[in-house]
């Protein structure tokens, strides 16, 4: 019997990877039960996946705040709203020189509130960034964005906060391992000989049953109290979600049981998600895009339907969209054959559309920066800290 393969994976590799994608911290024994192999087989195959760089290999890093740490294939992802923070999605665009682009990247590197950055290319270069900050700091950090534009580092910027967060990770269960392809098919237009794009077909199927309620507003205050140790441990989890309780107990002067309980609480209250780092090219997910624009007043595609369309999972690819009600920014990771259809869909249904291809080699997710918070004063948001200090680093 021939071995079923999907790209560089055989069937057992695929099932192990699928299980890890769904539950990244699942033990080898539990994975073995689901896949139908021995735990030792799982251990050896996971090790081989790391050696082949299908899973991110373990490595030692020197964190500037915590010192030497191990990174694995898993990092925790926190929800900013659970910490009383809002996430600003900012697209600095029409950057016309390499020096200006480098200056903006450096600004992100030194800014204490940066969560993520990636270089993008459309008509000109752009930099897509995310900043996490408390609501009382929003007016202050907007001075930073305005100053970046005033200095000519970019011709314009677009700001969308995280009022609605939509979409999710790629659904690897919808990858056809026999054909090494996704299970999306074409629809049909009424005219003979023409074909409805896959996105339009999915949209037509979705819009008839779209929920009538608006998405939940994710802005708010922290749902639970936290202290300095909680935030330090949160940084540990964003470096490596597979923490060693005994090692951390020695670092923080607490017994392993206390550390374990703290970490469990942090996961439950603030960082309920784990991100698995794997080679997306195995599943033909090689075309990263950002699509940004504004909803048309009378189109079926608006803030409500945008959110629920992405939430519906009809597109099995990684999609993460935000909107403030009128403007939107959408990050997608799709096969190259699907990307033009997605671009066409938003070009047809929205206005002022800009489409960028992302340079993922330039992307960087920053570890949680716990030193923004002080026990007595809370989150630091003064102008010197958020605007003047970071700008002085790039002058």
C-alpha positions in Angstrom: 0.0 0.0 0.0 1.4 3.4 -1.0 2.2 5.9 1.7 -0.1 8.9 1.6 1.9 12.2 1.5 1.0 15.9 1.8 3.9 17.9 0.5 6.9 16.8 2.6 4.7 14.9 5.2 3.5 11.4 5.3 0.1 10.7 6.8 1.3 10.1 10.4 3.4 13.3 10.2 0.3 15.2 9.0 -1.9 13.8 11.8 0.7 14.7 14.4 1.0 18.2 13.1 -2.7 18.6 12.8 -3.1 17.5 16.5 -0.4 19.9 17.6 -2.0 22.7 15.6 -5.2 22.2 17.5 -3.6 21.7 20.9 0.1 22.7 20.8 0.9 21.6 24.4 -0.7 18.2 24.2 1.6 15.4 25.6 3.2 12.8 23.4 1.0 10.2 25.1 -2.2 12.0 24.2 -1.1 12.6 20.7 -0.2 8.9 20.3 -3.8 8.0 21.4 -5.3 10.2 18.8 -3.0 9.3 15.9 -2.8 5.6 16.8 0.9 5.2 17.3 3.3 4.7 20.2 4.3 7.7 22.3 8.0 7.0 21.4 7.0 7.3 17.7 5.4 10.7 18.4 8.6 11.9 20.1 10.8 10.7 17.3 8.6 12.2 14.6 8.3 15.5 16.4 12.1 15.6 16.7 12.4 14.8 13.0 9.9 17.6 12.1 12.1 20.0 14.0 15.2 18.8 12.3 13.5 19.3 8.9 12.3 22.7 10.1 8.7 21.9 9.5 8.3 22.7 13.2 10.4 25.5 14.6 13.6 23.9 16.1 14.4 24.6 19.8 17.0 27.3 20.3 18.7 29.3 23.0 18.2 33.1 23.0 19.4 35.9 25.1 16.4 37.9 26.2 17.4 41.5 27.2 15.2 41.5 30.3 15.1 37.9 31.4 18.5 36.6 30.2 19.2 33.3 28.5 16.0 31.3 27.6 15.0 28.4 25.5 12.5 28.9 22.6 10.5 26.0 21.3 7.8 25.6 18.6 5.2 27.1 20.9 4.5 30.6 22.2 1.6 31.9 24.2 -0.6 34.6 22.7 -2.2 37.0 25.2 -5.4 38.9 24.7 -4.7 42.6 25.3 -8.3 43.4 26.4 -7.9 41.0 29.3 -5.0 43.2 30.6 -7.1 46.4 30.1 -5.2 47.2 26.9 -6.3 48.1 23.4 -4.4 47.0 20.3 -3.8 49.7 17.7 -3.3 48.4 14.1 -1.3 51.0 12.2 -0.4 50.9 8.6 2.3 53.5 7.8 2.3 53.7 4.0 3.9 55.4 1.0 7.4 55.1 2.5 9.7 56.1 -0.4 13.3 55.4 0.8 15.1 52.6 2.5 16.4 55.0 5.2 12.9 56.0 6.1 11.7 52.3 6.3 14.7 51.4 8.5 13.9 54.4 10.8 10.4 53.2 11.2 11.5 49.6 11.9 13.9 51.0 14.5 11.1 53.1 16.1 9.1 49.9 16.5 12.1 48.1 18.0 12.7 50.8 20.7 9.0 51.6 21.5 7.8 50.0 24.7 4.3 49.4 23.4 5.1 47.6 20.1 3.6 44.2 19.7 4.3 43.3 16.1 5.7 44.8 12.8 6.1 43.6 9.2 7.2 45.3 6.0 4.7 45.4 3.2 4.9 46.3 -0.5 2.2 47.7 -2.7 2.5 50.8 -4.8 5.2 51.8 -2.3 6.7 50.3 0.8 4.6 50.2 4.0 5.0 49.1 7.6 2.2 47.3 9.3 2.5 47.6 13.1 0.5 46.7 16.3 0.8 48.7 19.5 -0.7 47.5 22.8 -1.6 50.3 25.3 -4.3 51.3 27.8 -7.2 53.4 26.5 -6.0 56.5 28.5 -2.8 56.5 26.4 -4.5 56.5 23.0 -4.5 60.3 22.5 -0.8 60.4 23.5 0.4 57.7 21.1 -1.6 59.3 18.2 0.9 62.2 18.6 3.6 59.7 17.7 1.8 58.6 14.6 1.2 62.2 13.6 4.9 63.1 14.1 6.0 60.2 12.0 3.9 61.5 9.2 5.0 65.1 9.8 8.6 64.1 9.6 8.0 62.6 6.2 8.9 59.1 7.3 5.6 58.0 5.6 3.2 60.0 3.4 0.2 58.8 5.4 -1.0 56.3 8.0 -4.1 54.4 8.7 -5.2 53.5 12.3 -7.7 50.9 13.3 -8.1 49.8 16.9 -9.1 46.4 18.0 -12.8 47.0 18.5 -13.6 43.9 16.5 -11.1 41.1 16.0 -12.2 38.5 13.4 -11.0 35.3 11.8 -8.4 32.8 13.0 -5.7 30.3 12.1 -5.7 28.0 9.1 -7.9 25.0 9.4 -5.6 22.2 8.4 -8.4 19.6 8.6 -9.6 21.0 5.3 -6.3 20.2 3.6 -6.9 17.2 1.2 -3.9 15.0 1.8 -4.5 12.9 -1.3 -4.5 15.8 -3.7 -2.2 18.0 -1.6 -4.7 20.8 -2.1 -7.4 22.7 -0.2 -11.1 21.6 -0.5 -12.4 24.9 -1.9 -14.2 24.6 -5.2 -15.5 27.1 -7.8 -19.1 28.2 -8.0 -20.9 29.2 -11.2 -22.1 32.5 -12.6 -25.4 32.6 -14.5 -23.7 33.2 -17.8 -22.6 30.1 -19.6 -18.8 29.6 -19.7 -18.0 31.9 -16.8 -17.1 31.0 -13.2 -17.9 32.7 -10.0 -14.7 33.2 -7.9 -14.4 31.0 -4.8 -14.7 34.0 -2.5 -17.9 35.2 -4.1 -19.3 31.7 -3.9 -18.5 31.5 -0.3 -19.9 35.0 0.3 -23.1 34.2 -1.5 -23.6 31.1 0.7 -22.7 33.0 3.9 -24.7 36.2 3.5 -28.1 34.5 3.6 -27.4 33.3 7.1 -25.3 36.1 8.5 -26.0 36.8 12.2 -27.9 40.1 12.8 -26.1 41.2 15.9 -22.9 43.3 15.9 -19.6 41.7 17.1 -18.7 42.0 20.7 -16.8 45.1 21.7 -13.4 43.8 23.0 -12.4 47.0 24.6 -12.6 47.0 28.3 -10.7 46.8 31.6 -8.8 43.9 33.0 -11.2 41.1 34.0 -8.9 40.0 36.8 -6.2 41.7 38.9 -2.5 40.9 38.3 0.8 41.8 39.9 4.4 42.1 38.7 5.1 38.4 38.9 2.1 37.6 36.7 3.4 39.9 34.0 7.0 38.6 34.3 5.6 35.0 33.8 3.5 36.3 30.9 6.7 37.4 29.2 8.2 33.9 29.9 5.1 32.4 28.2 5.4 34.6 25.1 9.0 33.4 24.7 8.2 29.8 25.3 4.9 28.3 26.3 6.5 25.0 27.3 7.9 26.4 30.5 9.8 24.4 33.1 8.3 25.0 36.5 11.3 23.9 38.4 13.6 26.3 36.5 11.2 29.2 36.9 10.9 28.5 40.7 14.6 29.0 41.0 14.5 32.2 39.0 11.6 33.8 40.9 12.2 32.4 44.3 8.9 30.5 44.5 8.2 26.8 44.9 7.3 24.9 41.7 3.7 24.4 42.8 3.2 28.2 43.2 4.7 28.8 39.8 2.5 26.1 38.2 -0.6 27.6 39.7 0.3 31.1 38.7 1.0 30.0 35.1 -2.3 28.1 34.9 -4.1 31.2 36.1 -2.3 33.4 33.6 -3.2 31.0 30.8 -6.9 31.0 31.8 -7.3 34.7 32.4 -4.8 36.5 30.1 -3.2 34.2 27.6 -5.6 31.3 26.7 -4.1 30.8 23.2 -0.9 29.0 22.1 0.7 29.6 18.7 2.4 26.8 16.9 5.3 27.8 14.6 5.4 25.6 11.6 6.4 25.7 7.9 3.2 27.0 6.1 4.7 26.2 2.7 3.9 22.5 3.3 0.2 23.5 2.9 0.8 26.0 0.1 0.2 28.9 2.5 2.8 31.1 0.9 1.1 34.3 -0.1 0.8 36.8 2.8 -1.3 39.9 2.2 -2.7 42.9 3.9 -5.9 44.4 2.4 -6.9 47.7 3.8 -9.8 50.0 2.9 -13.2 51.4 3.8 -16.7 50.0 3.6 -19.1 51.5 1.1 -22.2 53.0 2.7 -24.8 50.7 1.0 -22.8 47.5 0.3 -23.7 44.1 1.9 -20.1 44.0 3.1 -19.9 46.2 6.2 -18.4 45.9 9.7 -20.9 43.4 10.9 -20.8 41.1 7.8 -17.0 41.4 7.5 -16.6 40.1 11.1 -19.0 37.2 10.8 -17.8 36.2 7.3 -14.3 35.8 8.7 -15.6 34.1 11.8 -17.6 31.7 9.8 -14.5 29.7 8.8 -15.7 29.4 5.2 -12.2 30.3 4.1 -9.9 27.7 5.7 -6.9 30.0 5.6 -5.4 32.2 8.2 -7.4 35.5 8.3 -7.2 38.2 10.9 -9.3 41.3 10.4 -10.0 44.4 12.4 -12.5 47.3 11.8 -13.5 50.4 13.6 -16.9 50.4 11.9 -15.9 52.2 8.7 -12.2 51.3 8.0 -10.7 47.8 8.0 -7.4 46.0 7.9 -7.2 42.4 6.9 -4.2 40.1 7.2 -4.3 36.9 5.2 -2.1 33.9 4.5 -3.4 32.0 1.5 -2.2 29.9 -1.5 -1.0 32.1 -4.4 -3.9 30.9 -6.5 -6.5 32.2 -4.0 -4.9 35.6 -3.2 -6.1 37.4 -6.4 -9.7 36.3 -5.9 -9.6 37.7 -2.4 -8.2 40.9 -3.6 -10.8 41.1 -6.3 -13.6 40.6 -3.8 -12.5 43.5 -1.6 -11.8 45.7 -4.6 -15.4 45.1 -5.8 -17.1 45.5 -2.4 -15.2 48.3 -0.7 -13.5 51.6 -1.5 -10.1 53.2 -1.1 -8.6 49.7 -1.2 -4.9 49.1 -0.9 -3.3 45.7 -1.3 0.1 44.8 0.0 2.3 41.7 -0.2 4.1 41.1 3.1 7.8 40.4 3.5 7.6 37.9 6.4 11.4 37.7 6.7 11.1 41.2 8.2 8.2 40.4 10.6 8.8 40.4 14.3 6.5 39.6 17.2 7.8 41.2 20.4 7.7 39.4 23.7 5.3 40.9 26.3 6.9 43.9 27.8 6.1 43.8 31.5 8.1 46.9 32.4 5.4 49.1 31.0 3.4 48.4 34.2 4.2 49.7 37.8 2.5 48.5 40.9 1.5 51.9 42.2 1.0 53.9 38.9 -0.2 51.1 36.5 0.6 51.3 32.8 3.0 54.1 31.9 1.6 56.4 29.2 3.3 59.8 29.6 4.4 61.7 26.5 8.1 61.4 27.2 7.8 57.6 27.4 5.4 57.1 24.5 6.5 59.8 22.0 9.6 61.9 22.7 11.8 59.1 24.0 11.3 56.7 21.1 11.6 59.5 18.5 14.9 60.6 20.0 16.3 57.1 19.3 15.9 57.6 15.5 17.1 61.2 15.2 
